[in-house]
Structures are given as structure tokens and as C-alpha cells.
Amino acid sequence: MQRLFDALQLSRNGNALLFCGAGFTADCLNFDDDGPVGVTRHLLLLLNSTLHDEGLSSGYKDIRNAAKKFRTELGNYRLMQLLKDRFKISRVSSSISDLLAFPWAQIYTTNYDNGIEVGLQQISKKFQPVNNTDKRPADSKSLQVVHLHGFIESWTTENFESSCILDSDSYRSLTSVKKWLEELRVDIERAQAVVFVGFSANDFHLSQVLFNVTELKEKAFFINRPASEPDPDERAVQEEFGTPLYIGRDGLFEIVSSALKSDAPREPRLASFHRYHSPRPSASVPPVGDIEDLFIWGRLSPEHFKRDHNEAKSDYHVLRRDVSTITEAFSSPGKSILLHGDICDGKTFIARGVADRLYGSRPIFNLQHPYDDLLGEVASIQSIYPNAVLIVENCFSIREDRLLGLARMWASGEGNLLLTARSISTEAESGKLRSLRSIENLGEMSVGRLVDDETISLVALIDQIAGWTKLKVLSPNDRRRFIENDCGGIVPSVLLRLLSSEYVRDRYREEFNKTSDLDPLSRRMILAALIIANIGFDAPVSFLSNTFEEDFSGVVRRANQFNGDLKLVRVDGNVAKTVPSIGARNLLKNIVPDKEVVDTTIFVLERMGSEVRRGDFQQHIFSQLMRYSILSSAVSDTSEINRFFDHISKIGYFRDMPLFWLQWHMAMCAQERWNDADKYLSMGYTAADAYEKKKQETFNRKQLDDRRAKFLAARAIASMRSGSELFRDIKESLDIAGRLLRDSELTYHPFETLLDIGRLFVARGSTLIEAQREILLAQLVGAGSQGRKRVSSVPEGYQQSHAKAALHEFDLLTKGGH
């Protein structure tokens, strides 16, 4: 009970959720809730009695069947009136009103009656009842009371049949409830405390919601009437989701009353963010097994990590100078840093290092999940902790308006903001990057090459796990040269070699084979976590549970019970952790059958495509899973790649997306199926036209146009085109490249396209007649000149370096081609 008190006391800022079952208002309905006969049983007796009085078959034991018989024989109106009459309440006990005085964030109930509303009226608390057929009200100042199974005061002859969840048909369809079940899941996930009163958790559709909630067990409390011998089955169900307490409504009131009398905590209401707490450092040098777990399995020991920073040693991981650079920059109020780099280059370690360095002197908050009220939460943190440090990893997965609002808000205050992003995301999200760069006090850093002492540390760490033997690099000087020259001093290049070694591959295969003992759905869930890791993200547990309608944490627990400690995947807080992204790609590409990867990706896409509302993370993952570059990084079999695109092309939702046709076009280009590639690119333009007509807004065709130019160049070289066909291809591709080079929001893509056209001209230009050759050469030289003038307009960093590299090669190529 102390845990319940602590949870309520900490959530007095309006971050606790109340869920009321039938037992909450049973005594107000004059139902005997103290004995074995509860509200449902009383209602069943009433339905059976009415059916019997009408000379109809009765004696039903399942209320859903009795209700269906009642509807069928006596009609919806008669049933509605019976329920309205029986569940109308005029006054509630003081303990109900007193409980409702607590600052609940939201109230959900499966009850038809108006008992909660009467209780709120008795204490003059502003509220808004919500029927299950209603949309969520826009008024966020009133306490919303959501009736999941319908509300007597909202029922009419028009909505009763769809709203009242009672008979077997309504339980099967749950049409009106589905949208609210998702709202319930999100609200529970965001709450710091969830209190269930008079609710057994036996409703199947509601228990599915509870299965899909991240970290529910630590914050959920089930309040039951006092019992010397609790029902063992009911207790088992409740213990699966939280903590059952047999204290009754009056016992809960005593705890609520005590919490309200104590001093309120001065803490922001957190849902999207989590306050960082630094661990105690480990007392000794990390064992070799822990170092191997970090490098191969991606398992971080916070205690070893903290020890390295405390003692300024790289005994566990490579200490990067970037940590000191960022912490020094954060001595300036309002300073923000965007840190970008390649996959697995240590951005997360740098961010954690900054948090450990500043912990104790500054409050640190990490973004966990960007909920809709993200900016309100940021404002709350800023008002209480103006000098706080916010850490937002994979920042470009956040919607642009929210990301920009967050950055602007923090730049105007005393705190600091650390954003991280993969370089490829920085390139892909040029619009978001351009917006961020408009913010004063934003600095950018790239995770660069290892410097001397960092290289030496990495050599020593790999040596401890016998990595050099696996890499067949033996002498100390050879090891250093291998990192600095062969791998370019880049950590991901070293990891790519290490995690592709035969030793690591065998270890991965051994672990993946353990999943063969699991049921197909559980194995697919683990595979989905690896697929998302390949994109570069840790999948939220709630995302996996909701997508597969199965408790992911439970799947991992069962896998560990069957096979000992499953190293491929684990639950860490509210996210699914896997092997490093590079390791996940290696595993998917070389160990998992291509068919399984494709089947799982299709399954996830179909489930996400049917969702009414997708959050920022879900939308980002949704678009990434359709990308040919992502799919081909994990699947080699072209027949499986073709099956993937063919399958989802039959779903209307995907057919409407220009992005889908663009990706299928790219897959066909890779296979040199030029006719199909041309057809699918044309379908992309058609989808863009349809988008404009439907949305009444312009679709940005730059990506389609750039692919058109690249396609013309690639097809011309591969199919040895000549004469007028070749002339038209080069002319059209140059026209497109020139137009893109003049664009105000310039990226590196047209520079690479220009290089492709230059290669085509050098390879096939000699087959043209002199007049055609001179026209194209003049246009080619002009495009090169334009590119040189505009390359400085390309966003600095990853994009500009790629643009300059392509332009340099183009200049060398065309000089030779003159």
C-alpha cells in the first residue's frame, strides 16, 4: 500500500488515471456487491426475469446471450429503456465523491450508469461525460469521463445499438469501442499511476489493451473489496498486469486522503520525457564477458559506463572527446547541439556520457516517446527546471512542427538541448534540418574519425574479446593501421568487420536458432524488433505489443524460460533492445531466411496501414519499412523482394502513395527490368496527381524527378542505347538535373545525378552525331558550372561533402571526355 501512496502522491500534478468497473457504483444501484452476486449477475437475472414474464425462453447463464435474445425478441428500444431505468442514479455515497476529488487526469469506466457524474456534481468539479461513439472532446480543461461500453444519458434510438456493449454481437464487433481502446492504451502509458476500482481485468478486449501497455505492472493497482480468501483466478489475472489490493473503496479513500494532505511534489508531469538518474559506478574493472556483451550483443552496463567516465578510462568503452566538447558548449545558456553521424558510431554513448558528466549539477531529461502534448510537457519542465538539459535522440523521427517548437522553446531559455540523428536521416530530412538551422544558438557536430588515444583504446578493447584473431590482424602496428587506414578511423567500419566475422556470425546463428522453440507469432515479434533495429531504432515495447496484439515483454520472458538468457533481444524499460544495428543487418542478411524477413515486414506494414492514427515514431517507421534500400539491406533474394512489392501493391492504401511506386521503381532498376521500372515510376507520378486532387495541395515531385533522370542514365548505359534515343535520354535527364540544381532547397542528389549523366556521356557520347554531341556537351558543361556555383548552398556536413565529391569526380570525368 505504500507503493500506491507514493504513486498517488507523485501524480498529484494530474498524471494519474482512474478506471472504474461495475463494483465502483454497485452499492448506489442497490445491488449486493458484498456477496458472490455482482452487478452483471443481477442484470442477468433481470433480463431472464423479463424474458420469462413475456413467455420467452430464459434461464441464460451468459449475459451476452440473454441480451441478444432480449434485443431480438423485444427490440432495442425496450432494452434501452430497461437499462436507462435500472442504471439511473440520483445520489452516490460520500466515499465516491471524496475519491473523485483527487486530481485524476482522466476517468474511464465500463459502467452504463451516471454515478461518477453525480459524484463529480456533488463536489462541484468540472467534468465532461464522453460516450463511446463520441470523439475525444477538444476541451482539455474539463475532467473527461469516458464510458467504454456506453452511457445511459447519451443513448438515443439512433446510437443505442452501436453504443451499448452487452450482447454477443456487440462484443464481437466492438465497432464503437476500438478507437477508445487505443486512446485508453495511450493514456495509461502516459500516466504515472493507474488505479482500477471494482474491475477484474477479465474483459478480453480490455485485457488486450493492458497487454499492450509499456511498463504497466509497476504503476497499476487493482482495488478489490476486502476478502479473507481472494479468488485465486482473479488475483492471478490482476497480478499479471499490476498489484491487487484488497482494501475496498473506503481503504482507497484513506490512501487518497493521506496523499492529498501531504506536501505536493514540485515535479513536471512527465509522459514523453523521462528524468535521467545516473547509476553508481562499478567497483572493479569490467570482465571480458561484459565487454563482449557490449560489442557483439549491444548490452550496455550503465555501471561500467559510469566508471569509465568517473575515472577517465576506456576500460569498458571508448571515451570520445565529443563528450567534453558538448559539455563545455553547454556552459552557455540556450545552446543547442545537433549531433549526427553514421549508424553505430556511438551517438547514444556520447549522449549518455554528457548526461553522466552533467548529472548532479543539472537535471537531465531524455525523450522516450513524442506524445501529442510534447510541447506542453517541455514548457512544464522549463518552468520548474529552467537550466535542465534535454536529450532527444533520432530527432528527425519527430514531426517537424513539434521538433521546431521544442528547439525554439529551449533556445529561448537557460537550459540546453542535445539532438542526435543518423547522417542518412539528416540528408533525408533536409526540410527539418533547414528549419533547425534557422534557430539562433544551434551548433552542429559530426561524430568524426577516431583520434590517436581513441584508436589505441579501441585496439585494446577488441584485443580483450579476442577480436583481432577473428579479424586475422595480429601485430600491434597492423591493428592500428587496420583501424586508421582500412576502416578510415570510423567505428562503424570496424564494427562491420567484427560483426561480420565467422565467429560472431556463428554466435548470432546459435542465438537465432533458439527462437525456433517459440510459437510463430512470438518468433515474428522478435524478428520485427531486429528489422526495426536494422533501420536504426530501438522499437518501443508498446509498438510491438500493439502491432502484434501480444505482450512483447511476456514473449521475451517465455523465450528466456525456454532457452536461458536470450541475447538477441531484451526489454530495457519501455524499449526492445537488440544486437547493434550493424549486427542486426548482418543477422537478417545472412542467417534469417529472406521469406521470414519479407513476411514479417508485410505483416507490420499491413497492421500499421490499418491504424486510424499513427504517432511520429510509427509514421517514420512506416515510411522506412517501405524503402527498397532498407529491404535490400536485409533481403538478397530478388524473388522475395518482388513478392514484397507485389503483395502490398494489392492494398489500396499503399497504391495511393507515390513513395510506394518510387520504391518499387528502384527495385526494378536494381534488377535492370527497365520497362517495369519505367511503368512504376509513371505510377508514382499518377499517385502524386491523385494526391494533389484529393488534398488540394501541391505534391513535391523533386524525388520523382531525380529518380527519372537517374533512371534514364542507368537504362541508357545498361541497354547500350544510341542515336536519337540516346540523345533524348541525355537531354531529358540534363533538363531535370539543371532544374533541380536551381532549386532553392538544394540537396546533394542532383550532383550525383549529374555525375551519372557525365558517365553516360563519356561512355556512349561517341555514338552520337557531331551536332547532337555538341548540343549535349554545351548543356553538360553549363550544368557543371551551375553546380560549382551552387554547391555551397547544399546543407553542410554529410550532404555537402557528398555533393562536392560527386562534383569533383564529374569535373575529372568531363575534362577527360572533351
Disulfide bonds with the S-S distance in Angstrom:
none
